[in-house]
Amino acid sequence: MRFRRWPRPTAYRETPRKRAALLRKQRRERDALPLFADAIAAGQRDVDEEMARRHVWWIDREHEQRRQRAARWREARARLFALPAPLRRKVRALWRTCPYPADPASFADFLHQIAIGRLDPDRPPWLFHQQTQARITANPATFEEAFRQIGRKSVGGGPKTTPADELLFCGNLGSGILFLTSRVRLIDPNESFYTSSNHRLRDSHVGRAGHWVDIEVRGDCSEADLSLIRRLAQAADTRPVIVRRVNPLCGRV
């Protein structure tokens, strides 16, 4: 059970500052009502008399505070052990890690918040509970709606050719995240391959008659999803589109 120990009673410490503070207090009381200054002074204690009174009062006050604190702890623990055993174990585990001060008032309020339903023992507010929910595009109408471009790199190139852009897309149709790699390829492998460096899946205007779009799909993709990707990609480009599933361990399928 987490708790903060209360310091043991100590004797009252008399200091010159406390004696001076008492004299200032008595002087302000007399100055506040000048016409009754003598009557007020007659009712004020001498400094030594007041210090002696505080020595006795301080010890009694310390013992009373310890008694009240112990009584509050006993009351709070009685409420704890009145809970059902499964909930009691859960509450004790939460109390060990919660940010509340380890005193009886905080523990009693902790139990009260649980009793009235403002604090859920299964989801304490001092812990972060992130709701993980994948972003799914269930019925996309276009390729851009289903997949977002996340990467691009230049591939190929040589003395008579310019590099082509290989685009990387990602999306989720419901079965899990998919990664698509799009690349323009020659219909005739012996034909010189010239394409602009700003190639996109839809807006490339270079060599449409002599090229086709190769899309490799990585991820958990069903046949229905593969057909949907093929249909969306073909609708986004006038060139032939081939969509293939890729197994990272075995290569293309």
Secondary structure, DSSP 8 states (H G I E B T S, - for coil): ---------------HHHHHHHHHHHHHHHHHSGGGHHHHHHHS--HHHHHHHHHHHHHHHHHHHHHHHHHHHHHHHHHHHTS-HHHHHHHHHHHHH-SS-SSHHHHHHHHHHHHTTSS-TTS-TTS----------SS-SSHHHH-EEEEEEEE---SS---EEEEEEEEESSSSEEEEEEEEEESSTTS-----TT--TTT--SSGGGEEEEEEEESS--HHHHHHHHHHHHHT-SS-EEEEEEETTTEE-
